Amino acid sequence: MNSGFPTFDNLIGGFKRGRLYILGGEPGTGKTGLALYLAQRLVFDKKKKVLFFSLEMSAFDIVGRLASVIGGISSWRIQQPWF
């Protein structure tokens, strides 16, 4: 199954059922944004189940970032108490 990023798909050979994929890198390089985009694509477009967890983010933070990715709203704005 492809991710929507041809270069990424060529690198990993596409997503395969039953495999665990771990995304790592330097802080601030877009790992969470990429992972949430891929999760969104797999869940909503491909109707697949995805397990997403972070050792650094709370469930509230993850949901906020996912809402940001889906809604196209700045994640900073979602985190504001007045939003």
RANOR-V149125 format. One line per field, one symbol per residue. phi: phi as a letter, one per 20 degrees, with the letter a starting at -180 (. if undefined). psi: psi as a letter, one per 30 degrees, with the letter a starting at -180 (. if undefined). burial: b if it has 9 or more other ideal C-beta (glycine too) atoms within 8 Angstrom, else e. Layout:
phi = ???
psi = ???
burial = ???
//
This chain:
phi = .eendgfffffemmfcgneddddcrfgmenffgffffffgfffeedldecdcbceddfgfffffffffffemdgfffffffef
psi = klffjeeeeeefglkkkglkkkklalkgggeeeeeeeeeeeeeeefhlkkkklkffkleeeeeeeeeeeefhkkfeeefkff.
burial = eebeeeeebeeeeebeeeeeeeeeeeeeeebbbbbbbbbbbbbeeeeeeeeeeeeeeeeebbebbbbbbeeeeebeebeeeee
//
